[in-house]
Amino acid sequence: MARKAFYSFHYSNDSWRASQVRNIGVVEGNSPVSDNDWEEVKKGGDKAIQDWIDGQLKGRSCSIVLIGEKTAGRKWIKYEIEKSWNLGKGLVGIYIHNLKNQEGNQSNKGSNPFEAFTVGEDKKKLSNIVKAYDPPYISSTNVYDYISKNLENWVEEAIKIRDEYK
């Protein structure tokens, strides 16, 4: 049975790339949001966005952060990472900059969004706990294949790692 995961990504920059990963199908993901639905959620302000994220995280065992060029440091990405960690969910990052977008373009590699967090009494950097995988290919097809072959194992490993820090 596929694990249920929450996908975190920079919507305007990476929704096309994220849809490729979500369509792999080895992990059951949160429902895609159309542009219109997301605009409606945003109209409700920060509280509505937070409530939507919280609702999407329910019943998920892992959050998969799809790391694009401008993912790190974004307000809602940070919220999703912190909320996921605090709820005891597995966390894993996957760099998606070499997947092509709807125009067939790749982007620059972004920063690791887990660098911004410390956890525990010893203030260990989350980036030293949570793995962020960077597919070792330039070709979008090869990047997709690499993610497809490894995603399920990465999710299981993330859940195991998080269980060790409870």
C-alpha positions as CSV (number, residue, x, y, z in Angstrom):
1,M,0.0,0.0,0.0
2,A,1.4,3.4,-1.0
3,R,2.2,5.8,1.8
4,K,0.3,9.0,1.9
5,A,2.5,12.1,1.5
6,F,2.1,15.9,1.4
7,Y,4.0,17.6,-1.4
8,S,5.5,21.0,-0.5
9,F,6.7,23.2,-3.4
10,H,6.8,26.8,-4.7
11,Y,3.5,26.8,-6.6
12,S,4.1,29.5,-9.2
13,N,7.6,28.4,-10.1
14,D,7.4,24.6,-9.8
15,S,3.8,23.4,-10.1
16,W,4.5,21.8,-13.5
17,R,7.7,20.1,-12.2
18,A,5.8,19.0,-9.0
19,S,3.0,17.5,-11.1
20,Q,5.5,15.3,-12.8
21,V,6.8,13.9,-9.5
22,R,3.3,13.6,-8.1
23,N,2.2,11.6,-11.1
24,I,4.9,8.9,-10.5
25,G,2.3,7.2,-8.3
26,V,4.4,5.2,-5.9
27,V,3.3,7.6,-3.1
28,E,-0.2,8.7,-2.7
29,G,-0.1,12.5,-2.6
30,N,-2.3,15.4,-1.6
31,S,-4.9,16.4,-4.2
32,P,-3.7,18.8,-6.8
33,V,-5.0,22.3,-6.5
34,S,-6.1,24.2,-9.6
35,D,-5.0,27.7,-10.1
36,N,-8.5,28.9,-9.4
37,D,-8.8,26.9,-6.1
38,W,-5.4,28.2,-4.9
39,E,-6.5,31.8,-5.7
40,E,-9.6,31.2,-3.6
41,V,-7.6,29.8,-0.7
42,K,-5.2,32.8,-0.9
43,K,-8.1,35.3,-0.8
44,G,-8.9,34.1,2.7
45,G,-5.6,35.4,3.9
46,D,-2.9,33.7,6.0
47,K,-5.4,31.9,8.3
48,A,-7.1,30.3,5.4
49,I,-3.8,29.2,3.9
50,Q,-2.6,27.8,7.2
51,D,-5.9,26.0,7.7
52,W,-5.7,24.5,4.1
53,I,-2.1,23.3,4.7
54,D,-3.1,21.8,8.1
55,G,-6.0,20.0,6.5
56,Q,-3.7,18.7,3.7
57,L,-1.2,17.4,6.3
58,K,-3.8,15.3,8.1
59,G,-3.4,11.6,7.5
60,R,0.0,12.0,5.8
61,S,3.0,10.1,7.0
62,C,5.6,12.1,5.1
63,S,6.1,15.5,3.6
64,I,8.1,15.7,0.4
65,V,9.7,19.1,-0.2
66,L,10.3,19.5,-3.9
67,I,13.2,21.9,-4.1
68,G,13.3,24.3,-7.0
69,E,15.3,27.5,-7.6
70,K,13.3,29.7,-5.2
71,T,11.8,27.2,-2.7
72,A,14.0,27.9,0.3
73,G,12.9,30.8,2.5
74,R,9.4,31.0,1.3
75,K,6.9,31.6,4.1
76,W,4.6,28.7,3.4
77,I,7.3,26.2,2.6
78,K,8.9,27.1,6.0
79,Y,5.5,26.6,7.7
80,E,5.0,23.3,6.0
81,I,8.4,22.0,7.0
82,E,8.1,23.2,10.6
83,K,4.5,21.9,10.9
84,S,5.5,18.5,9.4
85,W,8.4,18.1,11.7
86,N,6.4,19.1,14.8
87,L,3.7,16.6,13.9
88,G,6.3,13.8,13.7
89,K,6.0,13.3,9.9
90,G,8.9,12.1,7.8
91,L,10.5,14.8,5.8
92,V,12.5,14.5,2.6
93,G,13.7,16.9,0.0
94,I,14.1,16.3,-3.7
95,Y,15.8,18.8,-6.0
96,I,13.7,19.3,-9.1
97,H,15.5,22.1,-10.9
98,N,16.6,19.8,-13.8
99,L,13.0,18.7,-14.5
100,K,11.6,20.7,-17.4
101,N,8.7,23.1,-16.9
102,Q,5.7,23.6,-19.2
103,E,8.0,25.6,-21.6
104,G,10.6,22.9,-21.6
105,N,13.0,24.9,-19.5
106,Q,15.1,23.8,-16.5
107,S,16.1,26.2,-13.7
108,N,19.0,26.8,-11.4
109,K,19.5,24.7,-8.3
110,G,18.0,26.2,-5.2
111,S,19.2,26.3,-1.6
112,N,18.4,23.6,0.9
113,P,15.3,24.8,2.7
114,F,16.1,22.6,5.8
115,E,19.2,24.8,6.5
116,A,16.9,27.4,8.1
117,F,15.8,25.1,11.0
118,T,17.4,23.8,14.1
119,V,15.8,21.1,16.3
120,G,16.2,19.6,19.7
121,E,17.9,20.8,22.8
122,D,21.3,20.6,21.0
123,K,20.0,22.8,18.2
124,K,21.0,20.4,15.5
125,K,20.5,21.7,11.9
126,L,17.5,20.0,10.3
127,S,19.6,19.8,7.1
128,N,21.9,17.4,9.0
129,I,18.9,15.1,9.7
130,V,16.6,15.4,6.8
131,K,18.0,14.1,3.5
132,A,17.7,16.3,0.3
133,Y,18.3,14.3,-2.8
134,D,19.8,15.8,-5.9
135,P,19.4,13.5,-8.9
136,P,22.8,13.1,-10.5
137,Y,21.6,13.9,-14.1
138,I,21.1,16.8,-16.3
139,S,18.6,15.3,-18.7
140,S,15.0,15.9,-17.5
141,T,14.1,12.3,-18.5
142,N,16.9,10.8,-16.5
143,V,16.1,13.0,-13.5
144,Y,12.4,11.8,-13.7
145,D,13.5,8.2,-14.0
146,Y,15.9,8.5,-11.0
147,I,13.2,10.1,-8.8
148,S,10.7,7.5,-10.0
149,K,13.0,4.6,-9.0
150,N,13.9,6.0,-5.6
151,L,10.9,8.0,-4.3
152,E,9.3,5.1,-2.4
153,N,12.5,4.2,-0.6
154,W,13.3,7.9,0.2
155,V,9.9,8.2,1.8
156,E,10.3,5.1,3.9
157,E,13.8,6.3,5.0
158,A,12.4,9.7,5.9
159,I,9.8,8.1,8.1
160,K,12.4,5.9,9.8
161,I,14.7,8.9,10.4
162,R,11.9,10.9,11.9
163,D,10.9,8.1,14.1
164,E,14.5,8.1,15.5
165,Y,14.0,11.8,16.6
166,K,10.7,11.4,18.4
